[in-house]
Amino acid sequence: QVQLVESGGGLVQAGGSLRLSCAASGPTVSSNNMGWFRQGPGKEREFVAAISWSGGSPYYTDSVKGRFSISRDNAKNTVHLQMNSLRPEDTGVYYCAGDIRGLGYVDQWHFRNDYWGQGTQVTVSS
C-alpha cells in the first residue's frame, strides 16, 4: 500500500516561492506517474502538474506554466513542485497523487488518481 506525505506548504507573499515535497512509501512508486492537484477555498480539486515514472514528459495546467516545475527523484521516492511567482489565486490545499498504470506520458485528461496524500496548505497573500 502506497502512502504519500506532502510538506513544504506555508504562507507567502505574492511573487514569492515555495517548494513542495511529496515523500512516497511503497514498492512500486518509482514505476508510477505522479502528479500534483490543488483545491482552493470553495473550489473543486483541480489538476496542477504531472510527471511520468521516468521523470520525463512533465505536464502543467495552463495557469501555472512558466511558474511551476515538477520533478522527481526515484532513488529517494520523492516528488517536488517548485512554485515561483506565486499569486493569490494559487492559494489552496495541494495534494500529491499517483497513477499506478505508469503510462509513458502524462496530461490532465489521462492521469488517474489511484492514491492521494493528505495535502499541504499553501496561502499566498496579496
C-alpha positions in Angstrom: 0.0 0.0 0.0 1.4 3.4 -1.0 1.4 6.3 1.4 2.2 9.9 0.4 3.2 12.7 2.8 3.3 16.2 1.5 5.3 19.0 3.1 6.6 22.5 2.3 3.4 24.5 2.3 3.0 27.8 4.1 2.2 31.4 3.9 4.0 33.5 1.3 3.5 36.9 -0.2 2.5 37.3 -3.9 5.6 36.9 -6.1 7.3 34.6 -3.6 8.3 31.0 -4.0 7.6 27.7 -2.2 8.9 24.2 -2.8 6.5 21.3 -2.1 7.7 17.8 -1.4 5.9 14.5 -1.5 7.5 11.6 0.2 6.2 8.2 -1.0 6.5 4.8 0.5 5.7 1.6 -1.3 7.4 -0.9 -3.5 6.1 0.3 -6.9 6.2 4.1 -6.6 9.1 4.5 -8.9 7.0 3.0 -11.7 4.0 5.2 -11.1 3.3 8.5 -12.8 2.9 11.2 -10.2 1.0 14.5 -10.0 0.0 17.5 -8.0 -3.5 18.7 -7.6 -4.9 21.6 -5.6 -8.2 22.7 -4.1 -8.8 26.4 -3.4 -11.4 27.8 -1.0 -14.9 27.0 -2.3 -13.5 25.3 -5.4 -13.2 21.8 -6.8 -10.0 20.0 -6.7 -8.0 20.7 -9.9 -5.0 19.3 -11.8 -1.8 21.3 -11.5 1.1 19.2 -12.9 2.2 15.6 -13.5 5.4 13.8 -14.4 5.9 10.3 -15.9 7.5 7.5 -14.0 10.8 8.1 -15.8 10.9 11.8 -14.9 10.2 12.9 -18.4 7.2 14.5 -20.1 6.2 17.0 -17.4 2.8 18.5 -18.0 1.2 21.6 -16.5 -2.1 23.2 -16.4 -2.1 26.5 -18.4 -2.3 28.8 -15.3 1.0 27.6 -13.8 3.1 27.1 -17.0 6.3 29.0 -16.7 6.0 29.4 -13.0 5.8 25.9 -11.6 8.2 23.0 -12.1 7.6 19.4 -11.2 10.4 16.9 -10.6 11.0 13.5 -9.0 13.9 11.6 -7.5 13.1 7.9 -7.8 16.1 6.9 -5.7 14.5 8.8 -2.8 10.9 8.2 -3.7 10.2 11.9 -3.7 8.3 14.3 -6.0 8.7 18.0 -5.8 6.8 21.0 -7.0 8.8 24.2 -7.3 6.4 27.2 -7.3 7.7 30.6 -8.3 5.9 33.9 -8.9 3.1 32.8 -6.7 -0.3 34.6 -7.0 -3.2 34.8 -4.5 -5.2 32.5 -6.8 -2.6 29.8 -6.2 -3.9 29.5 -2.6 -5.3 26.1 -1.7 -4.5 22.7 -0.3 -2.0 20.9 -2.5 -2.2 17.2 -2.9 0.2 14.7 -4.3 -1.2 11.8 -6.2 -0.1 8.7 -8.0 -1.2 6.8 -11.1 -0.2 3.1 -10.9 -0.5 2.5 -14.7 2.8 4.1 -15.4 1.9 5.3 -18.9 4.8 6.8 -20.9 3.0 10.2 -21.0 1.0 12.4 -18.7 -1.6 15.0 -19.1 -4.6 16.2 -17.1 -7.1 14.0 -19.0 -5.3 10.7 -18.7 -4.0 11.0 -15.1 -5.8 8.5 -12.9 -5.7 9.3 -9.2 -5.2 5.8 -7.7 -3.9 7.2 -4.3 -3.6 10.5 -2.6 -1.7 12.2 0.2 -3.3 14.3 2.9 -2.4 17.6 1.4 -0.4 20.7 2.5 -1.8 24.2 2.7 -0.4 27.0 0.6 -1.6 30.5 1.2 -0.5 33.4 -1.0 -1.2 36.9 0.4 -1.6 39.9 -1.8 
